[in-house]
């Protein structure tokens, strides 16, 4: 169960809406979003409707300004509740499309994919446990992508513009 509150103005003021599940299009409910409070759970928020555009992972806490979640503007148009399942984190990464090329297993955070695996990109992956974030740059910086249990035959299936993955982090429930 999760609860997130989106406010039109900074510092949790102005018109607001509450969500406790996925919302594919908030554009008719909220003109802009300048602050967010996550009361419980973990959410991905998206700059465009239908879970498109830049995405940001928000855990329980307060975000009084869009810069606090690394947003470049006040556009939040959809959100996705990340369901946290207890258990282990397991992911298999591949150096080519459709599970080809070099195969690499991951069970913990990886601050630098190049240093650890000596590859220039992650082209496909299979996730058997846990929710993960792919970041474009090392040390958990840059554009991020939510990776949930399932199979991704190519980077475009997780929303990636390229196979560039600089770091990978588990989404922990705390």
N, C-alpha and C positions, 0 to 999 in steps of 0.2 A: 504494500500500500504506500502511496506517495501523495504529497500535496505540494504544489508550487503556486505562487501568487505572482502575477505580472502586473506592474504598475506603469502607468503612462509617464509619470514624472520621476525625477531623481528622489532619493531618500524616502522611498515608499509612500509617495503621495500621489494624489490625483486618482482618476478612474482606475479600477483594477479588475482583474478576473482571476478566478481560482480554477486550477485543473488538478484532477487526481488520476488522470489516465491520458492516453494519447489524444492529441488534437491536431488534425491535419491542416486546418486553416483557421487561424485566429484573426484574420484581417477584418472581418466584419464585427469582431468583438473588441478589438484594441487598435487604436490608430498608430501608436508607437509604444516602445517599451524602453524605459530608462532605469528601472530598478526591478530586482527580483528577490523574492524570499522563498527559499526551499525549506519547508517545514519538516518534511520527511521524504525519504526515498532519494533516488538519483535520476536525473532527467538529462536528455539531450535536447537542446533547443536549436532551432534552425532559422536562418535569416529569410527563408522563402517558404511558401506553402508547400504542403505535401512532402515534407522532410527533405527539402532541397536547399542548396546554398551552403554557406559556411555553417558549421555546427560546433557547439560548445557543450561540454559535459559539466553539469552543475550538481554538486552534492549538497547535503543539508548545510544551510548557512544563509547569510545575508549578502546581497550584492547591490549596494546603494547607487551604483552608477554602471552604465554599460561597459565601461573600461575595466570594471572589476571582474568581468567574465571574459575579458579580452575582445569584446565586441568592437567593431569598427564604427558602428552606427547604432541607431535606436530601432532597428528592424528585427523583430522576432515574430515570425509568422506561423510556426508550428512547433510542437514539442512531443517528445516520446518518453514515456516512463520506462526506465530500464529495470526489468525484472531481475532481481538478484537471487540466484539459486545457490544454496550451499554446496560445497564440493571443491574439487581441484580445478586448476586452470591448466588447460592443455590446448596447444595450437601447433599445427604443422604448416610451415611456410615453404613456398616453392619459388625457385629462381626463374621459372618460365610459366606461360599461360597454361591453363588446363592441367595443373598439377605435374608439370614437367620440370626438368632441370634439377638443380641442386635442391635437396630436401633438408629442412632444418626444423628441429623440434624446440618448442619454447614452453616453459612452465612458470616463468617469472618475468619481472620487468626487464626491459633491455634498453638502456639509455643511449646506446649507439649500435645500430644494426650493422654498419660497415665494419666497425672494430670487432664485433663478436662473430659475424658470419662471413665477412669478406665478400659481400654481394652489393651490387649497385641498385637493386630494386627487388621488391616482393611483387611477383606477378599474379600469384594465386595463393589461396590458403584454405585449410580445413580447421575449423574450431570445434573441438569436442567438449570443452569445458570452460565456463566463465565468459565474461564480457571483457572486451579489450578496447584500447584506443590506439590507433596508428597515428603517428605524428609525421609530418613531412620532413622535419629536421631533427638532428640529435638533441638529446637532453630535454625531450618533451616540449618542443617549441614548434610553432607554425600551425598550419591547418591541421585539424584533427578529424578522424573518422571513427565512427562506432563500428566495432566488429563483434557480432554476436554469434552464438553457436550455429554452425551451418557450413556450407561449402561455397566458396567464392572462386569461380573458375578464371576470373580476370579482375584486375583492379577496379574497373569501372563498376562492378557489382557492389562495391562498398562505397562508391561515389568518388573514387580517386580520379584525378585528372591525368595522373601518370603512375608508374609503379614505384615512384620514389617514396620510401618509408625510412625515416631517419631514426626513429625510436618507437618503442612499443611499451604500453603500460597496462597492467591489469586494472579493472575497475573494482575496487574493494568496497564493501559495505561498512563504512564507518563515518 
